[in-house]
Amino acid sequence: MTAPRSGSRRLRTLLIGLGLLAMASSAWLAGAIAERRALADLRRAAQSTLVIQVGALHTEMRRQSALPLALAADPEIVAAVGPDPAPGLADRLSARLAEIVEATGSAVIYVIRADGLTVAASNAAMERSFVGRNYAFRPYFQEAMARGAGAQFALGTVSGRPGLYLSRRIGDGAGVVVVKTEFDGVEAAWQAARELVFVADPRGIVLVASDPAWQFRTLRPIEPGAQARIREALEFGEAALAPMPLHPAADGLVRVGRGAQPAQLALMLDAPVPETEWRLHTLTPVGGAVARERNQARAIAVLATGLACFGLGTLLARRARVRARLAEAATRRAELEARVAERTQALSEANAQLRDEIEERRRSEIERERLGRELAQAGRLAALGQFAASMAHEINQPLAAIRSYADNTGILVRRGRSDDAVENVAAIGRLVDRIGGLTRQLKGFARRASGRREPVSVEAILRGSLEVVASRAQSQGVLLNVESAPDLSVIGDGPRLEQVLINLLQNALDAVAKRPDPEVSVTVSTVVPRRAAIAVRDNGTGIPDAERAQIFDAFFTTKPDGLGLGLAISRGIVEECGGTLSVQDAEGGGTVFRMELDRAVPAEPASALQTEAT
């Protein structure tokens, strides 16, 4: 009996060893698979977070990017850096810059002469004012003077605070206007969300970071010569430019050291910041999430393999002892069922936790989409506000004509000239319809409606436009020369093209005001077989070259009470109709605005019509 019992023990030992080996193998394999899947899920979530962080930083930078360009064309700023500024101009300009800083959220705005000396600053009233300081050594000043615009992230030599300096050249090199933007709010948001985020420039120097200890550290070594140049330009003060506490690990991960805390395994992703040479990096800790998934998978694998091995051993043992130990086998089956129930309960709880996590992720995705829609709607409402301002500008023109017609109608009625009064009333009706058309355009913009493109008679456009400006021309004693083409039609939106022509005629009347022998002419011609041109010419003083380059920019104006929207909107309308709007000097003096559009039908030879408003 000794030999069979010894053989049975050896067989039992062999089976137990094989079972343990199978459990260990399945646990290792399941842990590896779960780790890869967890890393993939974590990478997708981190990529979404990276896109959101890049968008938020880009939005913050875009808020300030247009400010230097607008300020560089400001007449007071141009005068302040001129050869002979008026007394007290610098103080008034500094006070105005302080108001702009308060309104825009910028850190500081200052104006530098061509020799690098600061003449006005928003912090002029503070103890550590920039006024009187020389910044000719700064790269942002040198870039602006050389290329027209510059940008530099650096540590303030006076304030000691880091920020992005955006510079713009004033005129042809009379000076530079600088706007400094700080990212305290962005860093505070990252810290509040407990996110590991930083932004690095092309040299690998960290500029903005959620951890203050990372600022002005480097992702890669910087040569001693480059470090000397950085310190000479006072870009980052006395920062040591030490390397970031990042150490590569397996599977594209890094270990992040944070002071006295142990190194933390994290997933590092990066993406470019639009319109800059910066890259935004995010560090997503993976230790807890990956370990939880790996341990859970190993537990399930060990449980399943153990149950399988245990069942197989039990089956083999039962076959050998089925008759002799029925009672013992029944007890073991009961114990096995209890274990399975416990393990099943554990699996059910794990599955419920997984379902909760999936639901939470789905809610986060829905919230992200909702926020994206709200941001798009906010941008549209901002554009709608600008468009409403332009509509008010355009409605004032027919309203002035209506007032003139109404006054004339009263005079005609008192004189008994009822037929002429009826014509004036009809003209008022047409102008009211024009105002209605403008308000429909505003409602159409709110509905994302585009302008119509259909055949429109050029003579109808001329007639409707002259109806608005004729009274003003008559009161100014301006000679209106109009060359019409009765059978010529173009492709476009009739009311909006009338709006463009009215704006051009009003600008022409402004240009010839108080001029001797004022004259404005409108000519119609064919450019190529399928194109037609409408030109508005005046014999005014013309437009300087410096202003002509910006004349179609939004909010650029030389009129004291102008909005700077008329020509920008007019060009947009003409381009929506498939045409072009340009400006050039007129022969013999003055200016010519030329509008080219596609022809709807071939035009007949033009017949000249001349009207004089006296």
C-alpha positions as CSV (number, residue, x, y, z in Angstrom):
1,M,0.0,0.0,0.0
2,T,3.0,2.3,0.5
3,A,3.9,2.5,-3.2
4,P,0.3,3.5,-4.4
5,R,0.0,6.1,-1.7
6,S,3.4,7.5,-2.6
7,G,2.5,7.7,-6.3
8,S,-0.8,9.4,-5.5
9,R,1.0,12.0,-3.4
10,R,3.4,12.7,-6.2
11,L,0.5,13.0,-8.7
12,R,-1.3,15.4,-6.4
13,T,1.9,17.5,-5.9
14,L,2.4,17.6,-9.7
15,L,-1.2,18.7,-10.3
16,I,-0.9,21.4,-7.6
17,G,2.4,22.7,-9.2
18,L,0.8,22.8,-12.7
19,G,-2.2,24.6,-11.3
20,L,-0.1,27.2,-9.5
21,L,2.0,27.7,-12.7
22,A,-1.2,28.2,-14.7
23,M,-2.6,30.7,-12.2
24,A,0.7,32.7,-12.2
25,S,0.8,32.7,-16.0
26,S,-2.8,33.8,-16.4
27,A,-2.4,36.5,-13.7
28,W,0.7,37.9,-15.6
29,L,-1.0,37.8,-19.0
30,A,-4.3,39.3,-17.7
31,G,-2.3,42.1,-15.8
32,A,-0.4,42.9,-19.0
33,I,-3.5,43.1,-21.1
34,A,-5.4,45.2,-18.5
35,E,-2.4,47.5,-18.2
36,R,-2.3,48.2,-21.9
37,R,-6.0,48.8,-22.1
38,A,-5.9,51.1,-19.0
39,L,-3.0,53.1,-20.6
40,A,-5.0,53.4,-23.9
41,D,-8.1,54.7,-22.0
42,L,-5.9,57.1,-20.0
43,R,-4.2,58.3,-23.1
44,R,-7.5,59.1,-24.8
45,A,-8.8,61.0,-21.8
46,A,-5.4,62.8,-21.5
47,Q,-5.6,63.7,-25.2
48,S,-9.0,65.3,-24.7
49,T,-7.8,67.2,-21.7
50,L,-4.8,68.4,-23.8
51,V,-7.0,69.8,-26.5
52,I,-9.1,71.6,-23.9
53,Q,-6.0,73.1,-22.2
54,V,-4.5,74.2,-25.6
55,G,-7.8,75.9,-26.6
56,A,-8.1,77.7,-23.2
57,L,-4.5,79.0,-23.4
58,H,-5.0,80.1,-27.1
59,T,-8.2,81.9,-26.2
60,E,-6.4,83.8,-23.4
61,M,-3.6,84.8,-25.8
62,R,-6.0,85.8,-28.6
63,R,-7.7,88.3,-26.2
64,Q,-4.6,90.4,-26.2
65,S,-3.0,89.8,-29.6
66,A,-5.0,92.5,-31.5
67,L,-4.4,95.2,-28.9
68,P,-0.9,96.3,-29.9
69,L,-2.0,96.6,-33.6
70,A,-4.9,98.8,-32.7
71,L,-2.8,101.0,-30.3
72,A,0.0,101.4,-32.9
73,A,-2.3,103.4,-35.1
74,D,-3.7,105.6,-32.3
75,P,-3.0,109.3,-33.1
76,E,-2.1,110.3,-29.6
77,I,0.5,107.4,-29.4
78,V,1.9,108.4,-32.8
79,A,2.2,112.0,-31.6
80,A,3.8,111.0,-28.3
81,V,6.8,109.4,-30.0
82,G,7.0,112.2,-32.6
83,P,9.7,114.9,-32.8
84,D,7.7,117.6,-30.9
85,P,5.0,116.1,-28.6
86,A,2.5,118.6,-27.1
87,P,3.0,119.5,-23.4
88,G,1.1,117.2,-21.1
89,L,0.4,114.6,-23.9
90,A,2.5,111.9,-22.2
91,D,0.6,112.3,-18.9
92,R,-2.8,112.2,-20.6
93,L,-1.7,109.2,-22.7
94,S,-0.4,107.3,-19.5
95,A,-3.8,107.9,-17.8
96,R,-5.6,106.6,-20.9
97,L,-3.4,103.5,-21.1
98,A,-4.2,102.8,-17.4
99,E,-7.9,102.8,-18.3
100,I,-7.2,100.4,-21.3
101,V,-5.3,98.0,-18.9
102,E,-8.3,98.0,-16.5
103,A,-10.7,97.3,-19.3
104,T,-8.7,94.6,-21.1
105,G,-7.1,92.8,-18.2
106,S,-3.5,93.4,-19.5
107,A,-0.6,93.6,-17.0
108,V,0.9,96.8,-18.4
109,I,0.9,98.9,-21.6
110,Y,3.8,101.3,-22.5
111,V,5.0,103.4,-25.4
112,I,8.8,103.4,-26.3
113,R,10.5,106.0,-28.6
114,A,12.8,104.8,-31.4
115,D,15.8,105.3,-29.1
116,G,14.4,102.8,-26.6
117,L,13.2,105.4,-24.0
118,T,9.7,104.9,-22.5
119,V,7.6,108.0,-22.8
120,A,4.2,106.8,-21.5
121,A,3.0,103.8,-19.5
122,S,-0.1,102.6,-17.8
123,N,1.9,102.4,-14.5
124,A,3.2,105.9,-14.7
125,A,1.4,106.8,-11.4
126,M,3.0,103.9,-9.6
127,E,6.3,104.0,-7.6
128,R,8.1,101.6,-10.0
129,S,7.0,103.3,-13.2
130,F,8.4,102.3,-16.7
131,V,8.4,106.0,-17.8
132,G,12.0,107.1,-18.4
133,R,13.4,103.6,-18.6
134,N,15.3,102.4,-21.7
135,Y,14.3,99.0,-23.2
136,A,16.3,99.1,-26.4
137,F,18.1,95.9,-25.3
138,R,14.9,93.9,-25.2
139,P,14.4,91.5,-28.2
140,Y,10.7,92.4,-28.5
141,F,11.7,96.0,-29.1
142,Q,14.4,95.1,-31.6
143,E,12.0,92.7,-33.5
144,A,9.3,95.3,-33.7
145,M,11.6,98.0,-35.0
146,A,13.1,95.6,-37.6
147,R,10.0,93.6,-38.7
148,G,7.0,95.6,-37.5
149,A,5.9,93.2,-34.7
150,G,7.6,91.2,-32.0
151,A,6.8,88.8,-29.1
152,Q,8.9,87.7,-26.1
153,F,8.2,85.8,-22.9
154,A,10.5,87.2,-20.2
155,L,10.9,88.2,-16.6
156,G,10.1,91.9,-16.0
157,T,13.2,93.9,-15.2
158,V,11.2,96.2,-12.9
159,S,8.3,94.1,-11.7
160,G,10.2,90.8,-11.5
161,R,7.0,89.1,-12.8
162,P,7.1,86.9,-15.9
163,G,4.8,87.5,-18.9
164,L,4.4,87.6,-22.6
165,Y,5.4,90.9,-24.2
166,L,3.6,91.7,-27.5
167,S,5.1,94.7,-29.4
168,R,4.1,96.7,-32.5
169,R,6.0,99.3,-34.5
170,I,4.5,102.8,-34.6
171,G,4.4,104.3,-38.1
172,D,7.6,103.9,-40.1
173,G,9.8,103.4,-37.0
174,A,9.0,106.3,-34.7
175,G,8.7,104.0,-31.8
176,V,7.1,100.8,-30.4
177,V,3.9,100.1,-28.3
178,V,4.1,97.1,-26.0
179,V,1.4,95.1,-24.2
180,K,2.4,92.7,-21.4
181,T,0.2,89.8,-20.6
182,E,0.6,87.6,-17.5
183,F,-0.8,84.1,-17.1
184,D,-1.5,84.1,-13.3
185,G,-5.1,83.2,-14.0
186,V,-4.3,80.3,-16.2
187,E,-1.8,78.9,-13.7
188,A,-4.3,79.4,-10.9
189,A,-6.9,77.4,-12.8
190,W,-4.4,74.6,-13.4
191,Q,-3.5,74.5,-9.7
192,A,-7.1,74.5,-8.6
193,A,-7.9,71.6,-10.9
194,R,-4.7,69.7,-9.6
195,E,-3.5,69.3,-13.1
196,L,0.2,68.9,-14.1
197,V,0.6,71.3,-17.1
198,F,3.4,73.4,-18.4
199,V,4.2,75.4,-21.6
200,A,7.7,75.4,-23.1
201,D,9.2,77.5,-25.9
202,P,11.2,76.1,-28.9
203,R,14.4,76.0,-26.7
204,G,12.7,73.8,-24.2
205,I,12.5,76.4,-21.5
206,V,9.3,76.2,-19.3
207,L,7.4,79.5,-19.4
208,V,4.1,78.8,-17.7
209,A,3.5,75.9,-15.3
210,S,1.0,74.7,-12.8
211,D,3.9,74.0,-10.4
212,P,5.7,77.3,-9.7
213,A,8.9,75.3,-9.0
214,W,9.0,74.2,-12.7
215,Q,9.1,77.8,-14.2
216,F,12.2,78.6,-16.2
217,R,13.4,75.0,-16.0
218,T,14.4,73.2,-19.2
219,L,13.3,70.0,-21.0
220,R,16.8,69.6,-22.5
221,P,20.3,71.0,-21.8
222,I,21.0,74.5,-23.1
223,E,24.5,75.4,-24.3
224,P,26.6,77.8,-22.1
225,G,26.7,80.3,-25.0
226,A,22.9,80.3,-25.3
227,Q,22.6,80.6,-21.5
228,A,24.9,83.6,-21.5
229,R,22.8,85.3,-24.3
230,I,19.6,84.7,-22.3
231,R,21.1,86.2,-19.2
232,E,22.5,89.2,-21.2
233,A,19.0,89.9,-22.5
234,L,17.6,89.6,-19.0
235,E,14.9,87.2,-20.2
236,F,14.6,85.2,-17.0
237,G,16.6,87.1,-14.5
238,E,19.0,84.9,-12.5
239,A,17.1,81.7,-13.1
240,A,19.5,78.7,-13.2
241,L,17.7,77.1,-16.1
242,A,18.0,73.7,-14.4
243,P,16.6,70.6,-16.1
244,M,13.0,69.5,-15.4
245,P,12.6,66.6,-12.9
246,L,11.4,64.2,-15.7
247,H,13.0,60.8,-16.2
248,P,11.9,58.5,-19.1
249,A,10.3,55.2,-18.2
250,A,8.9,52.2,-20.2
251,D,6.0,52.4,-22.7
252,G,6.5,56.2,-23.3
253,L,5.9,57.1,-19.7
254,V,8.0,59.4,-17.5
255,R,8.7,59.6,-13.8
256,V,8.0,63.0,-12.3
257,G,10.0,64.2,-9.2
258,R,8.3,66.9,-7.1
259,G,10.6,68.0,-4.3
260,A,10.7,65.6,-1.3
261,Q,7.8,63.5,-2.7
262,P,8.7,60.2,-4.3
263,A,8.8,60.1,-8.1
264,Q,5.4,59.7,-9.7
265,L,4.8,57.7,-13.0
266,A,2.9,59.8,-15.5
267,L,1.8,59.9,-19.1
268,M,3.3,62.9,-20.9
269,L,1.5,64.4,-24.0
270,D,2.1,67.6,-25.8
271,A,0.6,69.7,-28.6
272,P,1.5,73.0,-30.3
273,V,-0.2,76.2,-29.2
274,P,-1.7,77.8,-32.3
275,E,-0.1,80.9,-33.8
276,T,3.0,80.5,-31.6
277,E,6.1,78.3,-31.4
278,W,5.2,77.1,-27.9
279,R,4.1,73.6,-27.0
280,L,1.8,72.7,-24.1
281,H,2.6,69.6,-22.1
282,T,0.3,67.6,-19.8
283,L,1.4,65.0,-17.2
284,T,-1.3,62.5,-16.3
285,P,-0.5,60.3,-13.3
286,V,-1.0,56.6,-14.2
287,G,0.1,54.8,-11.1
288,G,-3.3,54.5,-9.3
289,A,-5.5,53.9,-12.3
290,V,-3.2,51.4,-14.0
291,A,-2.4,49.5,-10.8
292,R,-6.1,49.3,-10.0
293,E,-7.0,47.9,-13.4
294,R,-4.0,45.5,-13.4
295,N,-4.7,44.2,-9.9
296,Q,-8.4,43.7,-10.7
297,A,-7.6,41.8,-13.9
298,R,-5.0,39.6,-12.1
299,A,-7.5,38.9,-9.4
300,I,-10.1,37.8,-11.9
301,A,-7.6,35.7,-13.9
302,V,-6.3,34.0,-10.7
303,L,-9.8,33.3,-9.6
304,A,-10.9,31.9,-12.9
305,T,-7.8,29.8,-13.3
306,G,-7.8,28.7,-9.7
307,L,-11.5,27.6,-10.0
308,A,-10.7,25.7,-13.2
309,C,-7.7,23.9,-11.6
310,F,-9.6,23.3,-8.4
311,G,-12.5,21.9,-10.3
312,L,-10.3,19.6,-12.4
313,G,-8.5,18.4,-9.3
314,T,-11.7,17.8,-7.5
315,L,-13.1,15.9,-10.5
316,L,-10.0,13.6,-10.7
317,A,-10.1,13.1,-6.9
318,R,-13.8,12.3,-6.9
319,R,-13.4,9.8,-9.7
320,A,-10.9,8.0,-7.5
321,R,-12.9,8.2,-4.3
322,V,-16.4,8.4,-5.6
323,R,-17.7,5.3,-3.7
324,A,-15.6,5.6,-0.6
325,R,-16.0,9.2,0.3
326,L,-19.4,10.5,-0.9
327,A,-20.1,12.5,2.2
328,E,-16.7,14.2,2.1
329,A,-17.2,15.0,-1.6
330,A,-20.6,16.6,-0.9
331,T,-19.1,18.8,1.8
332,R,-16.3,19.9,-0.5
333,R,-18.9,20.8,-3.2
334,A,-20.8,22.9,-0.7
335,E,-17.6,24.8,0.2
336,L,-16.8,25.3,-3.5
337,E,-20.2,26.8,-4.2
338,A,-19.8,29.2,-1.2
339,R,-16.5,30.3,-2.6
340,V,-17.9,30.8,-6.0
341,A,-20.7,32.9,-4.6
342,E,-18.3,35.1,-2.7
343,R,-16.1,35.6,-5.8
344,T,-19.2,36.2,-7.9
345,Q,-20.3,38.9,-5.5
346,A,-16.9,40.5,-5.7
347,L,-17.1,40.4,-9.5
348,S,-20.6,42.0,-9.4
349,E,-19.4,44.8,-7.2
350,A,-16.4,45.4,-9.6
351,N,-18.7,45.4,-12.6
352,A,-21.0,47.9,-10.8
353,Q,-18.0,50.2,-10.1
354,L,-17.0,49.9,-13.8
355,R,-20.5,50.9,-14.9
356,D,-20.4,53.9,-12.6
357,E,-17.1,55.0,-14.0
358,I,-18.4,54.6,-17.6
359,E,-21.5,56.7,-16.7
360,E,-19.3,59.4,-15.2
361,R,-17.1,59.6,-18.3
362,R,-20.2,59.8,-20.5
363,R,-21.6,62.8,-18.4
364,S,-18.2,64.5,-18.7
365,E,-18.2,64.1,-22.5
366,I,-21.8,65.6,-22.6
367,E,-20.7,68.5,-20.5
368,R,-17.7,69.1,-22.7
369,E,-19.9,69.2,-25.8
370,R,-22.3,71.6,-24.1
371,L,-19.5,74.0,-23.2
372,G,-18.3,73.9,-26.8
373,R,-21.7,74.8,-28.1
374,E,-22.0,77.7,-25.5
375,L,-18.6,79.0,-26.6
376,A,-19.6,79.0,-30.3
377,Q,-22.9,80.8,-29.5
378,A,-21.0,83.4,-27.4
379,G,-18.7,84.1,-30.4
380,R,-21.7,84.4,-32.7
381,L,-23.4,86.9,-30.3
382,A,-20.2,89.0,-30.3
383,A,-20.2,89.1,-34.1
384,L,-24.0,89.9,-34.0
385,G,-23.3,92.9,-31.8
386,Q,-20.7,94.3,-34.2
387,F,-23.1,93.7,-37.1
388,A,-25.9,95.5,-35.3
389,A,-23.6,98.5,-34.8
390,S,-22.9,98.6,-38.5
391,M,-26.7,98.5,-39.3
392,A,-27.3,101.5,-37.1
393,H,-24.5,103.3,-39.1
394,E,-26.2,102.4,-42.4
395,I,-29.8,103.2,-41.3
396,N,-28.8,106.8,-40.5
397,Q,-28.2,107.5,-44.2
398,P,-31.8,106.8,-45.5
399,L,-33.2,108.4,-42.3
400,A,-31.4,111.7,-43.2
401,A,-32.8,111.5,-46.7
402,I,-36.3,110.9,-45.3
403,R,-36.0,113.9,-43.1
404,S,-35.0,116.0,-46.1
405,Y,-37.9,114.7,-48.2
406,A,-40.3,115.3,-45.4
407,D,-39.2,119.0,-45.0
408,N,-39.4,119.5,-48.8
409,T,-42.9,117.9,-48.8
410,G,-44.1,120.4,-46.3
411,I,-42.9,123.3,-48.4
412,L,-44.4,121.8,-51.6
413,V,-47.8,121.3,-49.9
414,R,-47.8,124.9,-48.6
415,R,-47.1,126.1,-52.2
416,G,-49.8,123.9,-53.7
417,R,-47.4,121.7,-55.6
418,S,-49.3,118.5,-54.7
419,D,-47.8,116.4,-57.6
420,D,-44.2,117.1,-56.5
421,A,-45.3,116.4,-52.9
422,V,-46.7,113.0,-53.9
423,E,-43.4,112.1,-55.5
424,N,-41.5,113.0,-52.3
425,V,-43.9,110.8,-50.3
426,A,-43.3,107.9,-52.7
427,A,-39.5,108.5,-52.3
428,I,-40.0,108.4,-48.5
429,G,-41.8,105.1,-48.9
430,R,-38.9,103.6,-50.9
431,L,-36.4,104.7,-48.3
432,V,-38.6,103.1,-45.5
433,D,-38.5,99.9,-47.6
434,R,-34.7,100.2,-47.7
435,I,-34.5,100.5,-43.9
436,G,-36.8,97.4,-43.7
437,G,-34.3,95.6,-46.0
438,L,-31.4,96.5,-43.6
439,T,-33.3,95.2,-40.6
440,R,-34.1,92.0,-42.5
441,Q,-30.4,91.6,-43.2
442,L,-29.8,91.8,-39.4
443,K,-32.4,89.1,-38.7
444,G,-31.0,87.0,-41.6
445,F,-27.5,87.2,-40.0
446,A,-28.9,85.9,-36.7
447,R,-30.4,83.0,-38.5
448,R,-27.1,82.3,-40.3
449,A,-28.8,83.3,-43.6
450,S,-26.5,84.3,-46.5
451,G,-27.0,87.2,-48.9
452,R,-28.9,86.6,-52.2
453,R,-27.0,86.4,-55.5
454,E,-29.3,87.1,-58.4
455,P,-29.4,89.4,-61.5
456,V,-29.7,93.0,-60.4
457,S,-30.1,96.1,-62.7
458,V,-27.2,98.5,-62.4
459,E,-29.5,101.4,-63.2
460,A,-31.8,100.4,-60.3
461,I,-28.8,100.3,-58.0
462,L,-27.7,103.8,-59.2
463,R,-31.2,105.2,-58.9
464,G,-31.8,103.9,-55.4
465,S,-28.4,105.1,-54.2
466,L,-28.7,108.6,-55.7
467,E,-32.1,108.9,-54.1
468,V,-30.4,108.8,-50.7
469,V,-27.5,111.2,-51.3
470,A,-29.0,113.6,-53.9
471,S,-30.4,115.9,-51.2
472,R,-27.1,116.2,-49.4
473,A,-25.2,116.8,-52.6
474,Q,-27.6,119.6,-53.5
475,S,-27.2,121.2,-50.1
476,Q,-23.4,121.1,-50.4
477,G,-23.4,122.4,-54.0
478,V,-21.6,119.2,-55.3
479,L,-21.8,118.4,-59.0
480,L,-22.9,114.7,-59.5
481,N,-21.9,113.2,-62.8
482,V,-23.5,109.8,-63.4
483,E,-22.9,107.5,-66.4
484,S,-25.5,104.8,-66.5
485,A,-25.9,101.6,-68.5
486,P,-29.7,100.9,-68.8
487,D,-29.4,97.3,-70.0
488,L,-26.6,96.2,-67.8
489,S,-27.2,93.8,-65.0
490,V,-24.8,92.2,-62.4
491,I,-25.0,89.2,-60.0
492,G,-25.5,90.2,-56.4
493,D,-27.9,91.3,-53.7
494,G,-29.6,94.5,-54.8
495,P,-30.3,96.2,-51.5
496,R,-26.8,95.4,-50.1
497,L,-25.1,96.6,-53.2
498,E,-27.1,99.9,-52.9
499,Q,-25.8,100.0,-49.3
500,V,-22.2,99.7,-50.6
501,L,-22.7,102.4,-53.3
502,I,-24.4,104.8,-50.8
503,N,-21.5,104.4,-48.4
504,L,-19.0,105.1,-51.2
505,L,-21.0,108.2,-52.3
506,Q,-21.3,109.5,-48.7
507,N,-17.5,109.1,-48.3
508,A,-17.0,111.0,-51.6
509,L,-19.2,113.8,-50.4
510,D,-17.2,114.0,-47.2
511,A,-14.0,114.1,-49.2
512,V,-15.1,117.1,-51.4
513,A,-16.7,119.1,-48.5
514,K,-15.4,122.7,-48.4
515,R,-13.4,122.1,-51.6
516,P,-13.6,124.6,-54.5
517,D,-15.7,123.3,-57.4
518,P,-16.6,120.0,-55.7
519,E,-17.4,117.2,-58.0
520,V,-18.3,113.5,-57.6
521,S,-18.8,111.2,-60.6
522,V,-20.1,107.6,-61.0
523,T,-19.1,105.6,-64.1
524,V,-20.2,102.2,-65.3
525,S,-18.0,100.1,-67.6
526,T,-17.3,96.5,-68.7
527,V,-13.9,95.1,-67.7
528,V,-14.0,91.7,-69.5
529,P,-16.9,90.0,-71.3
530,R,-18.3,88.7,-68.0
531,R,-17.4,91.5,-65.6
532,A,-18.7,95.0,-65.0
533,A,-17.2,97.9,-62.9
534,I,-18.9,100.7,-61.0
535,A,-16.4,103.5,-60.1
536,V,-17.0,106.4,-57.7
537,R,-14.5,109.3,-58.1
538,D,-14.1,112.5,-56.2
539,N,-11.8,115.5,-56.7
540,G,-10.9,115.7,-53.0
541,T,-7.4,115.7,-51.4
542,G,-6.9,112.0,-51.9
543,I,-5.9,109.3,-49.3
544,P,-2.3,109.1,-48.0
545,D,-0.4,105.8,-48.7
546,A,-0.1,105.0,-45.0
547,E,-3.9,105.2,-44.5
548,R,-4.8,103.5,-47.8
549,A,-3.2,100.2,-46.5
550,Q,-5.6,100.1,-43.6
551,I,-8.7,101.8,-45.1
552,F,-10.6,98.5,-45.3
553,D,-9.7,97.4,-41.8
554,A,-12.5,97.2,-39.2
555,F,-12.7,100.2,-36.8
556,F,-10.1,102.2,-38.8
557,T,-11.3,105.7,-39.5
558,T,-10.0,109.2,-39.9
559,K,-13.3,110.9,-39.1
560,P,-13.7,112.2,-35.6
561,D,-17.2,110.7,-35.2
562,G,-16.7,107.7,-37.5
563,L,-17.0,104.0,-36.4
564,G,-14.5,102.7,-39.0
565,L,-17.0,100.0,-40.1
566,G,-18.4,101.3,-43.5
567,L,-15.6,100.3,-45.9
568,A,-14.9,97.0,-44.0
569,I,-18.6,96.0,-44.3
570,S,-18.8,97.2,-47.9
571,R,-15.8,95.0,-48.9
572,G,-17.4,92.1,-47.2
573,I,-20.7,92.6,-49.0
574,V,-19.0,92.9,-52.4
575,E,-16.9,89.8,-51.8
576,E,-20.0,87.8,-50.7
577,C,-21.6,88.8,-54.1
578,G,-18.5,87.4,-55.9
579,G,-16.9,90.7,-56.6
580,T,-14.0,93.0,-55.5
581,L,-13.7,96.5,-54.0
582,S,-10.5,98.5,-54.4
583,V,-9.2,102.0,-54.0
584,Q,-6.6,104.0,-56.0
585,D,-5.6,107.6,-56.8
586,A,-7.5,109.5,-59.4
587,E,-5.8,111.2,-62.3
588,G,-5.6,114.9,-61.6
589,G,-6.2,114.4,-57.8
590,G,-8.8,112.8,-55.7
591,T,-9.7,109.1,-55.1
592,V,-11.5,106.4,-57.1
593,F,-13.3,103.5,-55.4
594,R,-13.8,100.7,-57.9
595,M,-16.4,97.9,-57.4
596,E,-16.2,94.9,-59.9
597,L,-19.0,92.3,-60.2
598,D,-20.0,89.4,-62.4
599,R,-22.4,90.4,-65.3
600,A,-25.7,88.7,-65.5
601,V,-26.3,89.6,-69.2
602,P,-24.2,91.2,-71.9
603,A,-24.3,95.0,-71.6
604,E,-25.3,97.5,-74.4
605,P,-23.1,100.6,-75.0
606,A,-23.5,103.0,-72.1
607,S,-25.4,106.2,-72.5
608,A,-24.2,109.2,-70.6
609,L,-26.5,110.9,-68.1
610,Q,-25.4,114.0,-66.2
611,T,-27.2,115.6,-63.3
612,E,-26.2,118.6,-61.4
613,A,-27.3,119.3,-57.9
614,T,-27.1,123.0,-57.2
